[in-house]
Amino acid sequence: MARIRRVDDQREMEKVIDDFVTQGYRIKEQGENSTMMKEKDWGSGGMHLIVLVFLGWWTVGIANAVYAAYKYFTGAEVKIQVEESSA
């Protein structure tokens, strides 16, 4: 389930999108008044090293691939949505 970030107008939405892209998110879907973003994360290098040390030898590196896929597919999602004004 994605969390929702509400903004006041298109200009603010573009700024927020730029901020999320800078943090490592990618645009998944973009509409006129909303954008869905997903974090692109393959896991930290330190954790990959730990997985390699403890499981890599026996799994021939498959454990690292599974860990990377898990981190990628369970990455955070954010929906940026322009608030509808009632004026």
Secondary structure, 3 states (H helix, E strand, C coil): CCEEEEECCHHHHHHHHHHHHHCCEEEEEECCCEEEEEECCCCCHHHHHHHHHHHHHHHCCHHHHHHHHHHHHCCCEEEEEECCCCC
